[in-house]
Amino acid sequence: MVAITMIIIKFLVFEAFILKEVVEAGLYTDSVTFSELFNLPSNYNLHFFLLVLSTCCIAAAGNIINDYFDIKADRVNRPDKIVIGKYIKRRWAIVLHWGLNAAGVLIGAYLAWVYKSWWLILIPFISVNLLWLYSTYLKKREFVGNFTVALLTAMVIVLSAHFMLLNLPEADDFRAHFDYKVILNPCIFLSGLLAVFAFITNLTREIVKDLHDVRGDVKMNCKTIPIVHGERFTRILIGILLFMQMMAVIMILVVGSSSLKGSQTIFPLIIILILNLGFISAFIINIIAKDKASHYRISWILKIIMLAGILFPLNLLL
């Protein structure tokens, strides 16, 4: 999901949309590439691949260290999915964790040096430390752990958008005909919208997972929302978050359908309807849930919603 999200930000939110706008404005033919448009270096795509690789390495390292400290809880919550200690020795898991972290940070340092941007090293470095802190301490605390994971998910989109902005110099010939910063405004806005969407959806999903994992978390002496406030309060909170997202999607549906015309309306409306169907399904299941399987289904629905949400930029090509 991390790699897919970053690729969508690059190829759809920025490249495809900007190319579509300049071609429709009659400034260039449809044969021009994004690299040619901005006279980007030949290693531009390689650098983006390195950014994706760096992010995936750090995300994988975070999953490993989380599983490492979660063995006791996983024996209760998901005994059939235990990997560390069963297929991979614990000491090798730690070695792999630090190896992936080192690779991710070093790649980030190289990109920061190339682009003269501290953010390209600062975000990976902060992410590594937050993921360690989350696995050892934050995930056991009420709400803070949920917020941390949701924030890191949103930062993937922010990092991708930042990289794209670094690669958009002020091309004099291009700007003489058209101010490309006007084109950039929708790209930046959509990136921000997707980041907020990813944050809220992932926050909801993390709280649902806490509800699903209560038995194991009790053994780990965690103080998550369901343990501190109980199942009823947690389900009400999940319902409120799902309802807020449903209302936001309906507002987008109303505004979008009035501003788009003809065939332009079809694809975004389909995505929005899928999102709302998912939120409504999760909302209803949350109300009638009677067992762990119901919480598991809500978690999977939210995963599908996140995937559908990041596919929304496909509308920019239509």
Secondary structure, DSSP 8 states (H G I E B T S, - for coil): -HHHHHHHIIIIIIIIHHHHHHHHTTSS-TT--HHHHTT--TTHHHHHHHHHHHHHHHHHHHHHHHHHHTHHHHHHH-GGG--BTTTB-HHHHHHHHHHHHHHHHHHHHHHHHHHT-THHHHHHHHHHHHHHHHHHTGGGSTTHHHHHHHHHHHHHHHHHHHHHHHT----HHHHHH--HHHHHHHHHHHHHHHHHHHHHHHHHHHHHHHHHTHHHHHHTT---HHHHHHHHHHHHHHHHHHHHHHHHHHHHHHHHHHH--GGGGHHHHHHHHHHHHHHHHHHHHHHH--SHHHHHHHHHHHHHHHHHHHTGGGGGG-
